[in-house]
Amino acid sequence: MSLPFADPALDDLLRGALRRLEAELAAQTPFLAGRVAAWLRALAAGAAPEAYFLNPIGFPLLRLPWWLAEALAARDPEFQADLVFSSVNGYYFIRLLDNVMDGHAAAGERELLPAAALFHTGFQAPYQRWFPAGHPFWTDFQREWFGAAEAAARDASLPEVDAAAFQQWAARKVSAAKIPLAAVAHHAGRPEQLAAWAGFVDAYGAWHQMWNDVFDWSKDLRLGTRTYFLTEAGRRRQPDETPAAWVARTGFAWGVAELEAGLARARGLAEALGSPALLAYLDARGAMLRQSRAALAPGLEALAKLAVAMK
């Protein structure tokens, strides 16, 4: 599914960043290069790696700083190219560590851990080009980078994820997305703009995590992944009711209501950011939510009737 606000210029920067990463892998780590390339294709389900970042239900990691730069009338092509390269590397760094840490690493992912060194360098080095040591940007960088690490560690240690823990930790695992926003704000000489965009990221990060919880609940249940949605299933379902029966009876409707409310909160914050593209994106995600609800409702209704009949 393509989004109505897709920007070919940003897509070109993404493809350029991936070519640059491929070249650096081949030059610096020739033994790892082929294995990493195969992993990148696997993440994209066999498609070209850029398809992974263009997935309409993925977190808009690359789009948010692009939209902020547009709102500030501060798009510098060379700076944006470095920013996209950094964000791609930062995402792969986090994804590789997360896959290994949560115990669900695919075959061969543990052997790829040394590539984390290259991903981390590719993430941080572009910022060093634009912001010298001691620049205020690095205070923002450290706060958000360390905060994301703390949130991931806390989330992984939770025995269950209640509403408070979800908001404080699980929903903030995307805090690193504020780093390229900070870079744009400082590069444009408008650091005061960061706070409002960071507040949006917190709200939208919670919504994005809840989307994953609601629509991936079956996979999470099978893998034993602790989520807010499944914690609520354990708390809300009837004594003789399976999690699947609860989802069919009332859980999915509850989850969708939470998503609708969360998206409304995020959109309310976005209205003050001066980005029509961001608002269009949120409207598109709302339409996708309604479409997904309509598509799944008949099957869930049938499952709920079957669960009642089998009691």
N, C-alpha and C positions, 0 to 999 in steps of 0.2 A: 504494500500500500504506500503510495507516495503522498506526501503532505503538500497542501496547496501553497505553502510558503517556502518550499525548497529553494535554496539559493545556489545556482551553478558555480558561482565564484567560490563559495565555501567548499563545495564538493571538490572543486579542482585543488584547493589547498589541502584537503584531506588526502586525495590521491598522491599529491606531491609529498606529503609527510610520510606516507607509507612507502613510497619509492625511496625516500631518504633513509628511512629506517632499514629497509632491505639492503641498501648499499652499505650502511654502517655495520650491519650484522655481518655481511660478507667480508668486509675489510677487517673488522676488529675481532670477530669470533667465527671464523669459517666453519669450525666443527659444529657449533650450535646453530648456525644460520639455517640449515635445511630443516632441523627439528623445530625451530621457532616458527619458520614459515608454515610448516604443516599445522602447528598449533593455532596460528592465526586463522588459517583456513577452516580448521575445525570449529573455532569459535563462531565463525560466520556460516556454519552448517554447510561447508563445502564451497561457498560462494567466494567472491573476491573479498579480501579483508575489509574494504571500505563499506561493504553491505552491513557489517555489524554495527558500525557507527551511524548508519543511515536508517536503521530499524526504527519505525515510527513509535514503537512502545519503549524504546530505550531512553535512558536519562539524557537530556539534551546538553551533554557536557560541552560539545563544540559550539553549539548554537548560542548558548547564553552569553559568552564573551563577545561573540560576533554581533549579537543584538545590542549589547551594552555599548560597544564601539559605535554602532550605527546611531544609537540614541544620543551619544555624545559628539556625533559628527567627527569621529576620530579614528577612522579606519586607515591604518598604515599597512599596506600590503606585506612589506617585509616583516614587520612586527607580528602581524596576524599569522604569517606562515610559520614563524618560530613558535607562536602560541599554540597552533594546532599540532605541530610536531611534539611539543612538550606535553600537551594533554593526552595525545595518543600514547606516548610512552608512559605517562603517569597512570593511565587507565590499565595498561597491560601489566605494569608493576603491581598494582593493587589486586587485579584479577588473579594473577598467578599466585600471589601469597594467600589470598582468600580461598582459592580452590584447594590449596594444600592444607591450610589451617583448619578448614571445616570438615576435613576427613573425607571429602567426596571428590578428590582429585582423580581425573581421568588417567588412563594408562600413559605413563611417560611424563606426566606433569612434574613429578618430584625431580626427575632428572633434568628438567628445564630450569630449576631454581637458580643456577648460576647466571642465567640470562637476566635475572632481576637486577644485577649490577649494571648492565647496559641500559635497561629500561629506566632505572633511577637516574643514571647520568643523563640520559636523553630527556628526562623530565626536568631536571634542575638546571642543566647547563645553558639552555636558551635564556633563562631569566638572568643568569650571570652576565650575559652579553648586554642586556639592556639596563640592569640595575646594579650599580657598584656596591661593594660591601659598605654597610652602614646606611644604605638607602632605607627609608621607612617601609618600602615594600617588603623587606625581609622580616619585619616584625609581623606583618599580616601573614606572610608565607609560613613562618614557624607556628603561629597560633593555629592556623587552619590545618596544616600538615600534621602537627602533633595531636590536634583535636580529633582528626579523623582516625589516627592510630588508636587513641584512647577509646573512641566510640566503638571501633571494631573489636578491640580487646574486651571491653565491658560487655558488649552484646554477645560475644562468644561464651562468656562466663555465666550468663544468666540462666538459672534453672528453668525459668519461664519468663514470658514477656508480657507483663501487664500493661495497661494504658500508660502509666507513668514511665515505665522503663522504655516503652516504645518511643515516646516522645523525646526522652532524654538521651537515649543511646541508639536504638535500632534505626530511627529515622535520620540520625545525624552521620551515618556512615558515608554520606556523599559530601561531607564538609569540604573535602579537598577541591570540590568544584568551585569553591569561592576563590581559590588561588589565581586562576586565570582572570577572574573578574577583578581581583585586586590589581593584577598586572595592567589590565586595560585602564582602570581608574587612575592609577599612578602615572601610566604612560601619557594619558590625556591631561594630566595635571588637575584631575578632579577626584582626589581620594575621598572627598566627602560623599560621593555617590555610592561608595561601597556598602555602607550600612544598610541602605534600603534593599539593595540587590541581595545582600547576604541574608536578610530577613526573609526574602522571597525563597531563597534556596532552602532555608530551614523548613518553611511551610510546604514547598513543593517536594522536598526530599521525603517528608513524612507521607505525602500523598503517593509518591512513586513507590515507596516501600510497601505501603498498604495495597497498592495495585498488585504488586508481586505476591503479597501474602494471600490475597483473595483469589487470584487467578492461577496461582501455582500451589494451592493448598494440597492437592492430591500428591504431587511430587514431594512436597515438604513432609507430608505424613509418611510417605514410603521411605524417605531417607532419614527420618527422625530429626528433621530440622525444627528448632524451636522458633515459633513466630507468634506474633500478637494474635493473629486470626485463629491459629490452632489452640493457643492458650484460652481464648474466649470460647472455642468449641468445647474444651474440657470443662470450663466453668458453667456454660449455659445449657449444654445438652442434658436431656433427661437421663436418669440412671441407667436405663436399658437401651439407650440410643447410641449408635455408632457415630463417629465424627461425620461420615458421609451422609448419614440420615439427617443429622443436624444441619449440615450445609444445604441439603435439599429442602428441608422443612422451613428453615428460617435463617440459617447462617449466611447464605449467599445474599439474601435480601438485606440483612443487617450490614454485611460488608459493603454492598453497593451504596447503601445510604451513607455509610461512613465516607466512602469515596466521593460521593456527591457533595457532602458537606466540606470535606477537605479541599476539593477542587475550587469550591466557592470561596474559601478562605484564601487560597493561593491567588486566585484571580483578583480578589479584592486588593491584595498587596501589589499585584502586577499593574493595576490601573494607574498607580502613581509613578511608574518607572519610565514612562514615555516611550514605550516600545510597542507599536502596532503589531509587529511580527510576533512578539511574545504573546500578546493577547490572542492573535489568530491561532497560535500553537495550542494555547489552553482551550480555546473553543473546539479545535479539532480533537483534542484528547477527550473533551466532554462528549463529543459526537461518537467517538470510538467506544466510550464507556456505555453509552446508550445502546449502541449496536451490539456490543458483547452481551449486555444484559438480555436483550431481546433474543439473541441467538441461543443462549444457554437456558432461558426460562422454561421452554417446553420439556427439555430433557430432565431438568431438576424437578419439575412438577410430576413427571411420570415416576421418577425415582422416589419421591416423597410418598406417592400413592402406593408404590410397591412396598416400601418400608412399613407402612401402616398395615397393609394386607398380610405381611409376613409375621406380624406380632402374634 
